[in-house]
Amino acid sequence: MGLRAKIGIAIAATAAVVAVLIGVLVHNRTVDAQFDLAAESIDGRLQSMVQDRAAGVDTGRAIVNPPDLPRPLEDAARHGKRGVYLEPDGPRPHLWAATELDGDIIALKRPYVREQEVLRSLDRVLWMAGIAGTALGCVVGLLVAHRLGRRLTASAGTAQRIAEGDLTARLPLTGKDEIAQLTSAVNTMADALAARLQAERDVTANIAHELRTPVAGLVAAAGLLPPSRPTELVQDRAQHVRGLMEDVLEVARLDARTEQADTELRALGGLARRTVAALGEEAGAAVAVRVLSDGLVETDPRRVERILVNLISNALRHGAAPVVVEIERGVLRVHDSGPGFPEALLAHGPQRFRTGGGSDGHGLGLGLTIACGQARVLGARLTFANPEGGGAEATLDLSDALRPQEGADGHSGDRGFGRPASDGA
């Protein structure tokens, strides 16, 4: 049950309880007031008749020793007391008044129907007022709950946008209540988070930029070393550092959200075959391309190839062969036969520089992070899962960019694609 429904039900229930309490109070007070007024009237008449009878005047309205006198009133009169008694039994209630005079019981009796009818009419009015008040409270409750719920929903939506990386999202400040305080706190948190993340990104990008020249010099110097096994190790490590630096720079560009896709109409199956072929004979022997149903997509082929290279490289490095690239109507899946993605990756997505997740001890790097960033630039959806049959499966959904086949030749040009970056699965 949502918060709006809870608030509406709470206000409606409160209005109903208040209406019932007020109705019961008014009913009881009316009953007491009616009885007191009627009792005072009939007791005054009884006193007048007793005085007239004592003076020898008989008006004929008094009842002497009535046989149907209620027993409690008869006992009180026998003890010398004057009393009033309401006899509610039967369809026509009666009000009695009696006292003793010279050994006889003098009594008066009158119907109590008018008071009962007035009370029933009052009860009907109270019920109608209670129902109307409850309905009004329900409407007011729903309006209040809708207003509060809309503000809270907006707060939750903005917080979700911030969590997804939109650090420019802010909530409008309206009112001075607790929700306004929550809004202000969320905006303050977003400002602090944006400043902190931007500072971290700036530091990372600046370090990578500062290292670009020394690393380029290191690679160039390693290329001048005489051929030997140590030279190969130095050159390999230098290339690894250079690749890591380029990955960090790419992540910084993607984090800045200034990248834009350069779209073309391409056949997704052709892009997949081209990418696998460019990985080399060793990788190509372990990777199979399976086209269930091809399709033309209007997308940036360089970025699609970059994503696919990273996914295949990740599967080969941290999964197990065979790796299958499957294309089906704008959806591209990369499936390996390894142990599957770590639970942390499935729960929170790829996170840069997280260690301890890979089967070979290298942990998680930047490959899947870059793939997710490139997918965001394309407006595509990149998801990760561990299928029931085992292994790990990454799915790139480009179905929104799918275009009709008529009039398109699906030609795949000779554009290059990015260097593979490793990640952990």
C-alpha positions as CSV (number, residue, x, y, z in Angstrom):
1,M,0.0,0.0,0.0
2,G,1.4,3.4,-1.0
3,L,1.9,6.4,1.2
4,R,-0.9,8.3,-0.6
5,A,-3.4,5.5,0.2
6,K,-2.2,5.3,3.8
7,I,-2.5,9.1,4.4
8,G,-6.0,9.1,2.7
9,I,-7.2,6.1,4.8
10,A,-5.8,7.6,8.0
11,I,-7.5,11.0,7.4
12,A,-10.8,9.3,6.4
13,A,-10.7,7.0,9.4
14,T,-10.0,9.9,11.7
15,A,-12.9,11.8,10.3
16,A,-15.2,8.8,10.7
17,V,-14.1,8.2,14.4
18,V,-14.6,11.9,15.2
19,A,-18.0,11.8,13.6
20,V,-19.0,8.8,15.6
21,L,-17.7,10.3,18.8
22,I,-19.6,13.5,18.2
23,G,-22.7,11.7,17.3
24,V,-22.6,9.5,20.4
25,L,-22.0,12.6,22.6
26,V,-24.8,14.6,21.0
27,H,-27.2,11.6,21.2
28,N,-26.5,11.0,24.9
29,R,-26.7,14.7,25.8
30,T,-30.0,15.0,23.9
31,V,-31.4,12.0,25.7
32,D,-30.5,13.4,29.1
33,A,-31.8,16.9,28.2
34,Q,-35.1,15.5,26.9
35,F,-35.6,13.3,30.0
36,D,-34.7,16.2,32.4
37,L,-37.1,18.5,30.7
38,A,-40.0,16.0,30.6
39,A,-39.3,14.9,34.1
40,E,-39.4,18.5,35.4
41,S,-42.6,19.1,33.6
42,I,-44.5,16.0,34.8
43,D,-43.2,16.4,38.3
44,G,-44.5,20.0,38.5
45,R,-47.9,18.8,37.3
46,L,-47.8,16.0,39.9
47,Q,-47.1,18.5,42.7
48,S,-49.9,20.8,41.6
49,M,-52.4,17.8,41.5
50,V,-51.3,16.6,44.9
51,Q,-51.8,20.1,46.4
52,D,-55.2,20.4,44.8
53,R,-56.2,16.9,46.1
54,A,-55.0,17.8,49.5
55,A,-57.2,20.9,49.4
56,G,-60.2,18.8,48.3
57,V,-60.1,19.6,44.7
58,D,-60.1,16.7,42.3
59,T,-59.2,17.6,38.7
60,G,-59.7,14.0,37.5
61,R,-56.4,13.8,35.8
62,A,-54.6,11.9,38.5
63,I,-54.4,8.2,38.6
64,V,-54.9,6.7,42.1
65,N,-53.2,3.4,42.9
66,P,-52.7,2.5,39.2
67,P,-52.2,-1.3,38.8
68,D,-49.6,-0.9,36.0
69,L,-47.4,1.4,37.9
70,P,-43.7,0.4,37.4
71,R,-42.4,-1.5,40.5
72,P,-39.4,0.7,41.2
73,L,-41.6,3.8,41.2
74,E,-44.2,2.1,43.4
75,D,-41.5,1.1,45.9
76,A,-40.2,4.7,46.0
77,A,-43.7,6.1,46.5
78,R,-44.4,3.6,49.4
79,H,-41.3,5.0,51.1
80,G,-42.6,8.5,51.0
81,K,-40.6,9.6,48.0
82,R,-41.7,11.4,44.9
83,G,-40.2,10.1,41.7
84,V,-40.2,10.1,37.9
85,Y,-39.7,6.9,35.9
86,L,-39.4,6.3,32.2
87,E,-41.0,3.0,31.1
88,P,-39.3,2.2,27.7
89,D,-40.9,-1.2,27.3
90,G,-43.3,-1.7,24.4
91,P,-43.8,0.2,21.1
92,R,-45.1,3.3,23.1
93,P,-42.9,4.3,25.9
94,H,-44.5,6.2,28.8
95,L,-43.2,8.6,31.5
96,W,-44.6,8.1,35.0
97,A,-44.5,10.4,38.0
98,A,-45.9,9.2,41.4
99,T,-46.0,10.0,45.1
100,E,-48.0,8.9,48.2
101,L,-50.8,10.9,49.7
102,D,-52.9,9.7,52.7
103,G,-52.0,6.0,52.0
104,D,-52.8,6.2,48.3
105,I,-50.4,6.5,45.4
106,I,-51.1,9.5,43.2
107,A,-49.6,9.1,39.7
108,L,-49.4,10.8,36.3
109,K,-48.7,9.1,33.0
110,R,-48.0,10.5,29.6
111,P,-46.6,9.0,26.3
112,Y,-42.9,9.5,25.6
113,V,-43.3,9.0,21.8
114,R,-42.7,12.6,20.7
115,E,-39.3,12.6,22.4
116,Q,-38.4,9.3,20.9
117,E,-39.3,10.6,17.4
118,V,-37.3,13.7,17.9
119,L,-34.3,11.5,19.0
120,R,-34.7,9.3,15.9
121,S,-34.8,12.4,13.7
122,L,-31.7,13.7,15.4
123,D,-29.9,10.4,14.9
124,R,-30.7,10.4,11.2
125,V,-29.3,13.9,10.9
126,L,-26.2,12.8,12.9
127,W,-25.7,9.8,10.6
128,M,-26.0,12.0,7.5
129,A,-23.7,14.6,8.9
130,G,-21.2,11.9,9.9
131,I,-21.3,10.3,6.4
132,A,-20.9,13.7,4.8
133,G,-18.0,14.6,7.1
134,T,-16.3,11.3,6.5
135,A,-16.7,11.7,2.7
136,L,-15.3,15.2,3.0
137,G,-12.4,14.0,5.1
138,C,-11.7,11.3,2.6
139,V,-11.6,13.8,-0.3
140,V,-9.4,16.2,1.7
141,G,-7.2,13.3,2.8
142,L,-6.8,12.1,-0.8
143,L,-6.0,15.7,-2.0
144,V,-3.4,16.1,0.8
145,A,-2.0,12.7,0.2
146,H,-1.8,13.3,-3.5
147,R,0.0,16.6,-3.0
148,L,2.5,15.1,-0.5
149,G,2.9,12.0,-2.6
150,R,3.6,14.0,-5.7
151,R,6.3,15.9,-3.9
152,L,7.8,12.8,-2.4
153,T,7.7,11.0,-5.8
154,A,9.5,13.9,-7.3
155,S,12.1,13.7,-4.6
156,A,12.5,10.0,-5.1
157,G,12.8,10.5,-8.9
158,T,15.4,13.2,-8.6
159,A,17.4,11.0,-6.1
160,Q,17.2,8.1,-8.6
161,R,18.5,10.4,-11.4
162,I,21.4,11.5,-9.1
163,A,22.1,7.9,-8.3
164,E,22.2,7.1,-12.1
165,G,24.8,9.8,-12.6
166,D,22.8,13.0,-13.4
167,L,24.5,15.3,-10.9
168,T,22.7,18.3,-12.3
169,A,19.3,17.1,-11.1
170,R,17.8,19.3,-8.4
171,L,14.4,19.6,-6.7
172,P,12.4,22.8,-6.6
173,L,12.1,24.3,-3.2
174,T,8.5,24.9,-2.3
175,G,6.9,25.4,1.1
176,K,8.4,25.4,4.6
177,D,7.3,22.0,5.9
178,E,9.3,18.8,6.5
179,I,9.2,17.8,2.9
180,A,10.8,21.2,2.0
181,Q,13.5,20.4,4.5
182,L,14.0,17.0,2.9
183,T,14.2,18.7,-0.5
184,S,16.8,21.1,0.7
185,A,18.8,18.3,2.2
186,V,18.6,16.3,-1.0
187,N,19.8,19.3,-3.0
188,T,22.6,20.0,-0.6
189,M,23.7,16.3,-0.8
190,A,23.6,16.4,-4.6
191,D,25.7,19.6,-4.6
192,A,28.3,18.0,-2.2
193,L,28.3,14.7,-4.2
194,A,28.7,16.5,-7.5
195,A,31.5,18.6,-6.2
196,R,33.3,15.6,-4.8
197,L,32.9,13.4,-7.9
198,Q,33.9,16.3,-10.1
199,A,37.0,16.8,-8.0
200,E,37.8,13.1,-8.2
201,R,37.3,13.0,-12.0
202,D,39.4,16.1,-12.4
203,V,42.2,14.5,-10.4
204,T,42.0,11.3,-12.5
205,A,41.9,13.1,-15.8
206,N,44.7,15.5,-14.8
207,I,46.9,12.6,-13.7
208,A,46.3,10.8,-16.9
209,H,47.0,13.9,-19.0
210,E,50.2,14.5,-17.0
211,L,51.3,10.9,-17.6
212,R,50.6,10.9,-21.3
213,T,53.9,12.6,-22.3
214,P,56.2,10.5,-20.0
215,V,54.4,7.3,-20.9
216,A,54.7,8.1,-24.6
217,G,58.4,8.7,-24.0
218,L,58.7,5.4,-22.1
219,V,57.1,3.5,-25.0
220,A,59.4,5.2,-27.5
221,A,62.4,4.5,-25.4
222,A,61.4,0.8,-24.9
223,G,61.1,0.5,-28.7
224,L,64.8,1.5,-29.0
225,L,66.1,-1.2,-26.7
226,P,68.0,-4.1,-28.3
227,P,66.0,-7.3,-29.0
228,S,65.9,-9.5,-25.9
229,R,63.5,-11.2,-23.5
230,P,63.9,-8.3,-21.0
231,T,63.2,-5.8,-23.8
232,E,60.0,-7.7,-24.6
233,L,58.9,-7.5,-21.0
234,V,59.6,-3.8,-20.7
235,Q,57.8,-3.1,-24.0
236,D,54.8,-5.2,-22.9
237,R,54.5,-3.4,-19.5
238,A,55.0,0.0,-21.2
239,Q,52.1,-0.8,-23.6
240,H,50.0,-1.9,-20.7
241,V,50.6,1.4,-18.8
242,R,49.8,3.3,-22.0
243,G,46.6,1.4,-22.5
244,L,45.5,1.9,-18.9
245,M,46.2,5.6,-19.2
246,E,44.1,5.8,-22.4
247,D,41.3,3.9,-20.6
248,V,41.4,6.4,-17.8
249,L,41.2,9.3,-20.2
250,E,38.2,7.6,-22.0
251,V,36.4,7.1,-18.7
252,A,37.0,10.8,-17.9
253,R,35.5,11.9,-21.2
254,L,32.5,9.6,-20.7
255,D,32.0,10.9,-17.2
256,A,31.9,14.5,-18.5
257,R,28.9,13.4,-20.7
258,T,30.1,15.5,-23.6
259,E,30.5,12.6,-26.0
260,Q,28.0,12.4,-28.9
261,A,27.3,9.5,-31.2
262,D,28.1,9.8,-34.9
263,T,25.3,7.6,-36.3
264,E,25.2,5.6,-39.5
265,L,23.0,2.9,-40.8
266,R,24.8,-0.4,-40.4
267,A,24.0,-4.2,-40.3
268,L,24.6,-5.4,-36.7
269,G,25.7,-8.8,-37.9
270,G,28.4,-7.3,-40.1
271,L,29.7,-5.2,-37.3
272,A,29.9,-8.2,-35.0
273,R,31.8,-10.3,-37.7
274,R,34.2,-7.4,-38.4
275,T,34.9,-7.0,-34.7
276,V,35.7,-10.7,-34.1
277,A,37.8,-10.9,-37.2
278,A,39.9,-7.8,-36.1
279,L,40.6,-9.5,-32.7
280,G,43.0,-11.9,-34.4
281,E,43.1,-15.6,-35.3
282,E,43.6,-16.8,-31.7
283,A,40.6,-14.8,-30.4
284,G,38.6,-15.6,-33.5
285,A,39.0,-19.3,-32.9
286,A,37.5,-19.1,-29.5
287,V,34.6,-16.7,-30.5
288,A,31.6,-17.8,-32.6
289,V,29.2,-15.3,-34.2
290,R,25.6,-16.5,-34.5
291,V,23.1,-14.3,-36.4
292,L,19.6,-15.4,-35.5
293,S,18.0,-12.5,-37.3
294,D,20.0,-9.5,-38.6
295,G,18.8,-6.0,-38.7
296,L,19.9,-2.5,-39.7
297,V,20.6,-0.1,-36.8
298,E,21.2,3.6,-36.9
299,T,24.0,3.9,-34.5
300,D,27.7,4.8,-34.1
301,P,29.6,1.7,-35.4
302,R,32.9,2.8,-33.8
303,R,31.3,2.8,-30.4
304,V,29.4,-0.5,-31.0
305,E,32.7,-2.1,-31.9
306,R,34.3,-0.6,-28.9
307,I,31.6,-2.1,-26.6
308,L,31.8,-5.5,-28.4
309,V,35.6,-5.6,-28.2
310,N,35.5,-4.9,-24.4
311,L,32.8,-7.5,-23.8
312,I,34.6,-10.2,-25.8
313,S,37.9,-9.4,-24.2
314,N,36.3,-9.6,-20.8
315,A,34.7,-12.9,-21.6
316,L,38.0,-14.4,-22.9
317,R,40.0,-13.1,-20.0
318,H,37.7,-13.8,-17.1
319,G,35.3,-16.4,-18.5
320,A,35.9,-19.5,-20.5
321,A,35.7,-20.5,-24.2
322,P,33.7,-21.0,-26.2
323,V,32.4,-17.4,-26.4
324,V,29.3,-16.9,-28.5
325,V,28.2,-13.5,-30.0
326,E,24.5,-13.8,-30.8
327,I,22.6,-11.2,-32.8
328,E,18.8,-11.1,-32.9
329,R,16.8,-8.1,-34.3
330,G,18.9,-5.3,-32.8
331,V,19.9,-7.2,-29.7
332,L,23.5,-8.3,-29.3
333,R,24.5,-10.9,-26.6
334,V,27.9,-12.1,-25.6
335,H,27.9,-15.3,-23.7
336,D,30.8,-17.2,-22.2
337,S,31.1,-20.6,-20.4
338,G,32.9,-19.3,-17.3
339,P,31.9,-19.0,-13.7
340,G,29.6,-16.0,-14.3
341,F,29.6,-12.4,-13.2
342,P,30.3,-11.6,-9.5
343,E,27.2,-10.8,-7.4
344,A,28.5,-7.3,-6.7
345,L,28.6,-6.5,-10.5
346,L,25.0,-7.9,-11.0
347,A,23.7,-5.8,-8.1
348,H,25.5,-2.5,-8.6
349,G,26.9,-2.6,-12.1
350,P,30.6,-2.3,-13.2
351,Q,32.7,-0.2,-10.8
352,R,36.1,1.0,-11.9
353,F,39.3,-0.3,-10.1
354,R,37.3,-2.7,-7.9
355,T,39.5,-5.7,-7.2
356,G,38.9,-9.3,-6.1
357,G,36.2,-10.0,-8.6
358,G,38.0,-11.9,-11.4
359,S,38.8,-15.6,-11.5
360,D,42.4,-14.8,-12.3
361,G,42.9,-12.4,-9.4
362,H,43.0,-9.3,-11.6
363,G,39.6,-8.1,-10.3
364,L,37.5,-5.5,-12.1
365,G,39.1,-2.8,-14.2
366,L,37.7,-0.4,-16.7
367,G,36.5,-2.5,-19.7
368,L,32.9,-2.9,-18.6
369,T,32.8,0.6,-17.2
370,I,33.8,2.0,-20.6
371,A,31.3,-0.3,-22.3
372,C,28.5,1.0,-20.1
373,G,29.6,4.6,-20.8
374,Q,29.6,4.0,-24.5
375,A,26.2,2.3,-24.4
376,R,24.9,5.4,-22.6
377,V,26.2,7.6,-25.3
378,L,24.4,5.4,-27.9
379,G,21.2,5.5,-25.9
380,A,21.3,1.7,-25.7
381,R,20.9,-0.6,-22.7
382,L,23.7,-2.8,-21.5
383,T,22.8,-5.4,-18.9
384,F,24.6,-8.3,-17.3
385,A,23.3,-11.6,-16.1
386,N,24.2,-15.2,-15.2
387,P,21.9,-17.5,-17.2
388,E,20.5,-20.6,-15.6
389,G,22.6,-22.8,-17.9
390,G,25.8,-21.3,-16.5
391,G,28.3,-18.8,-17.7
392,A,28.0,-15.0,-18.0
393,E,25.9,-13.1,-20.5
394,A,26.1,-9.4,-21.4
395,T,23.3,-8.0,-23.5
396,L,23.5,-4.8,-25.6
397,D,20.0,-3.7,-26.6
398,L,20.0,-1.5,-29.7
399,S,16.4,-2.3,-30.7
400,D,15.4,1.4,-30.3
401,A,17.8,2.2,-33.1
402,L,16.5,-0.6,-35.4
403,R,15.4,0.6,-38.8
404,P,13.4,-1.1,-41.7
405,Q,15.5,-3.1,-44.1
406,E,14.0,-1.6,-47.3
407,G,16.3,0.8,-49.1
408,A,19.4,-0.1,-47.0
409,D,22.3,-2.2,-48.2
410,G,23.7,-2.8,-44.7
411,H,27.3,-2.0,-45.9
412,S,29.9,-2.0,-43.2
413,G,32.7,0.5,-43.8
414,D,36.3,0.4,-42.8
415,R,36.1,2.5,-39.7
416,G,38.4,1.6,-36.9
417,F,37.4,0.7,-33.4
418,G,38.9,1.1,-29.9
419,R,41.5,-1.0,-28.2
420,P,40.1,-3.7,-25.9
421,A,40.2,-2.9,-22.2
422,S,40.1,-5.7,-19.6
423,D,37.5,-6.1,-16.9
424,G,36.5,-8.8,-14.6
425,A,33.5,-11.2,-14.7
